[in-house]
Amino acid sequence: MAQPIMVISFDDTERAILGSDGKGRSDAAGELSKSISKMIKEVFTDARALAGTYPNEQGLADMQTRLDNIRAIVKLVPSADGAQDLNDAVNSISEVIESARRALQTMN
């Protein structure tokens, strides 16, 4: 069995990054959380607005991309509270979007 010959060491810059201000990391995480929450709210608002409209292919593709982004975020934290519910909602909206895209294709 191979034996390690050296332990990784960090230089001063790397040590400073690793030991940097916890509040700064917390603030950055809070801002990221706000951005993700805003993105989720917008995509659900846009999905509700689809009812009774004639969406175009590009608009549906853009919405699907945003849903895929949310799905990717949920995959990063699958055990988080509400993650499964959010994923289920995203899947439901994706089905509606896919149905709308198929309808557009048959109209063209």
C-alpha beads as a LAMMPS data file, in Angstrom:
LAMMPS data file: protein, C-alpha beads

108 atoms
107 bonds

1 atom types
1 bond types

-500.0 500.0 xlo xhi
-500.0 500.0 ylo yhi
-500.0 500.0 zlo zhi

Masses

1 110.0

Atoms # bond

1 1 1 0.000 0.000 0.000
2 1 1 1.302 3.462 -0.894
3 1 1 2.354 5.720 1.958
4 1 1 2.031 9.494 1.881
5 1 1 5.392 11.161 1.615
6 1 1 4.341 14.720 2.399
7 1 1 1.463 16.576 3.953
8 1 1 0.108 19.454 1.918
9 1 1 1.141 22.803 3.293
10 1 1 -0.428 26.199 2.722
11 1 1 1.435 29.409 2.078
12 1 1 0.572 32.656 3.894
13 1 1 -1.967 33.751 1.262
14 1 1 -3.787 30.425 1.387
15 1 1 -3.773 30.467 5.205
16 1 1 -5.278 33.955 5.130
17 1 1 -8.057 32.765 2.823
18 1 1 -8.792 29.729 4.971
19 1 1 -8.812 31.784 8.151
20 1 1 -10.582 34.802 6.702
21 1 1 -13.395 36.593 8.381
22 1 1 -16.273 34.213 9.094
23 1 1 -18.717 37.116 9.025
24 1 1 -17.642 37.943 5.485
25 1 1 -18.327 34.375 4.366
26 1 1 -21.649 34.420 6.195
27 1 1 -22.626 37.723 4.557
28 1 1 -21.703 36.341 1.129
29 1 1 -23.780 33.216 1.789
30 1 1 -26.706 35.406 2.858
31 1 1 -26.502 37.433 -0.346
32 1 1 -26.335 34.250 -2.401
33 1 1 -29.375 32.930 -0.566
34 1 1 -31.302 36.124 -1.357
35 1 1 -30.377 35.837 -5.041
36 1 1 -31.473 32.211 -5.189
37 1 1 -34.749 33.027 -3.430
38 1 1 -35.386 35.865 -5.885
39 1 1 -34.662 33.600 -8.858
40 1 1 -37.050 30.934 -7.539
41 1 1 -39.790 33.500 -6.915
42 1 1 -39.376 34.962 -10.413
43 1 1 -39.561 31.618 -12.195
44 1 1 -42.736 30.639 -10.336
45 1 1 -44.262 34.068 -11.008
46 1 1 -43.398 33.699 -14.709
47 1 1 -44.873 30.192 -14.765
48 1 1 -48.149 31.467 -13.295
49 1 1 -48.183 34.201 -15.931
50 1 1 -48.099 31.583 -18.718
51 1 1 -51.750 30.709 -18.179
52 1 1 -53.946 32.162 -20.894
53 1 1 -51.040 33.467 -22.964
54 1 1 -49.333 32.491 -26.185
55 1 1 -45.697 32.005 -25.151
56 1 1 -42.927 31.846 -27.680
57 1 1 -40.280 29.142 -27.920
58 1 1 -37.483 31.389 -26.650
59 1 1 -39.450 32.413 -23.565
60 1 1 -40.199 28.784 -22.766
61 1 1 -36.573 27.793 -23.333
62 1 1 -35.401 30.576 -21.012
63 1 1 -37.822 29.468 -18.325
64 1 1 -36.693 25.857 -18.678
65 1 1 -33.066 26.955 -18.277
66 1 1 -33.945 28.742 -15.041
67 1 1 -35.806 25.661 -13.819
68 1 1 -32.752 23.541 -14.645
69 1 1 -30.631 25.958 -12.596
70 1 1 -32.964 25.576 -9.614
71 1 1 -32.875 21.801 -10.036
72 1 1 -29.058 21.918 -9.967
73 1 1 -29.106 23.956 -6.744
74 1 1 -31.470 21.471 -5.119
75 1 1 -29.098 18.649 -6.074
76 1 1 -26.377 20.404 -4.068
77 1 1 -28.474 20.380 -0.889
78 1 1 -30.868 17.442 -1.252
79 1 1 -31.446 17.064 2.488
80 1 1 -32.322 20.732 3.072
81 1 1 -35.787 21.498 4.397
82 1 1 -38.162 21.907 1.480
83 1 1 -35.689 20.682 -1.142
84 1 1 -37.861 17.772 -2.246
85 1 1 -40.997 19.938 -2.363
86 1 1 -39.166 22.525 -4.449
87 1 1 -37.829 19.836 -6.756
88 1 1 -41.336 18.391 -7.173
89 1 1 -42.719 21.848 -8.021
90 1 1 -39.926 22.445 -10.544
91 1 1 -40.665 19.088 -12.162
92 1 1 -44.361 19.955 -12.434
93 1 1 -43.621 23.300 -14.070
94 1 1 -41.139 21.621 -16.419
95 1 1 -43.903 19.278 -17.563
96 1 1 -46.170 22.246 -18.318
97 1 1 -43.395 23.999 -20.230
98 1 1 -42.591 20.858 -22.206
99 1 1 -46.282 20.471 -23.074
100 1 1 -46.405 24.105 -24.243
101 1 1 -43.276 23.563 -26.346
102 1 1 -44.800 20.497 -28.003
103 1 1 -47.974 22.456 -28.738
104 1 1 -45.923 25.233 -30.326
105 1 1 -44.105 22.711 -32.512
106 1 1 -47.351 21.222 -33.780
107 1 1 -48.677 24.707 -34.601
108 1 1 -45.613 25.518 -36.715

Bonds

1 1 1 2
2 1 2 3
3 1 3 4
4 1 4 5
5 1 5 6
6 1 6 7
7 1 7 8
8 1 8 9
9 1 9 10
10 1 10 11
11 1 11 12
12 1 12 13
13 1 13 14
14 1 14 15
15 1 15 16
16 1 16 17
17 1 17 18
18 1 18 19
19 1 19 20
20 1 20 21
21 1 21 22
22 1 22 23
23 1 23 24
24 1 24 25
25 1 25 26
26 1 26 27
27 1 27 28
28 1 28 29
29 1 29 30
30 1 30 31
31 1 31 32
32 1 32 33
33 1 33 34
34 1 34 35
35 1 35 36
36 1 36 37
37 1 37 38
38 1 38 39
39 1 39 40
40 1 40 41
41 1 41 42
42 1 42 43
43 1 43 44
44 1 44 45
45 1 45 46
46 1 46 47
47 1 47 48
48 1 48 49
49 1 49 50
50 1 50 51
51 1 51 52
52 1 52 53
53 1 53 54
54 1 54 55
55 1 55 56
56 1 56 57
57 1 57 58
58 1 58 59
59 1 59 60
60 1 60 61
61 1 61 62
62 1 62 63
63 1 63 64
64 1 64 65
65 1 65 66
66 1 66 67
67 1 67 68
68 1 68 69
69 1 69 70
70 1 70 71
71 1 71 72
72 1 72 73
73 1 73 74
74 1 74 75
75 1 75 76
76 1 76 77
77 1 77 78
78 1 78 79
79 1 79 80
80 1 80 81
81 1 81 82
82 1 82 83
83 1 83 84
84 1 84 85
85 1 85 86
86 1 86 87
87 1 87 88
88 1 88 89
89 1 89 90
90 1 90 91
91 1 91 92
92 1 92 93
93 1 93 94
94 1 94 95
95 1 95 96
96 1 96 97
97 1 97 98
98 1 98 99
99 1 99 100
100 1 100 101
101 1 101 102
102 1 102 103
103 1 103 104
104 1 104 105
105 1 105 106
106 1 106 107
107 1 107 108
